[in-house]
Amino acid sequence: MDRNVGPEDRVVRIVVGLGLGLLVYLGVLGGPIAGIIAGVVGVYLVLTGLFARCIVYKLIDVDTSIQEQPYSSTDDRAGL
């Protein structure tokens, strides 16, 4: 599977995943089921952030790793 997670998306995934892991560790969440779900989601986010591959993105055909080229105002084709 090709990489389909961009750099900004990777950072957000890792930070949110670590935040969820911290909440699970501290036991702040409501009950054991919520802790398990948050833990699984947190691990998934960290792993997809580290490997830059997301199965959910692949299923819905999303690719955030493709970056548009920034517009250049130094285009000299007009000869001005």
N, C-alpha and C positions, 0 to 999 in steps of 0.2 A: 504494500500500500504506500502510495506517495504521501509526502508531507502535505498537510492541508490546514495547518494552524500557523498563523502569522506571528511575528515577534511580539506585537502588543497583546495579542490574544493569549500568548503563552505566559506572559508576565501576570496578566490578570488571573488566569487559571491557577497558576502556582500560588499566588497570594491568597486567593479565595480558598483554595484547597488547604493550605496551611492554617488559615483562619478557622475553617471548619474542624480541622484536626485539633486545634487548640480548644475549641468549644467542647468537643467530645472529651478531651483529656480533663478539662476542668469540670465536666459534668453539669454544664450550664443548661443544657437542653432538657426538655420536659421529662422524657422517660427513656427506657432502654431501647424501644423501637426507634424513636427519633434519633438516638445516639448512633444506632447501627446504620440507619439510612444516611445520616450526615457523614459518618465515617466512610461509608462506601463511596458516596459522592465526592468527598474530599480526596480520597485515594485516587479515584478516577481522574479528577481534575489535575492533580499533581502529576500523574503518569502521562496524561495527554499533553500537559504543558512541557514536560521534560523531553518526550519523544516527538512532539510536534505532529502527532497523528491522532485523529479523532474519528471513531467509528460512527458516531451520530452525524458528524459533518459529512462523512462519506455517504451515508444513507440518504441525506436530504440534499446532496450535491452542493455543498458550500465549501469554498476554499478561501480562507483569509490570508494565505501565504502569498498570494499574487498581489504585488504592489504596483499601483499605477505610477508612471513616471511623472515627476513634478513638472509643471509648466515652466518653461524657461523664458524669461523676458529678455534674454540676450540673443535672440534669434536675429541673425544679421542677413537674412536672405533678401530683405527689402532693399538693401544697399543704401540705407540712410545713414 
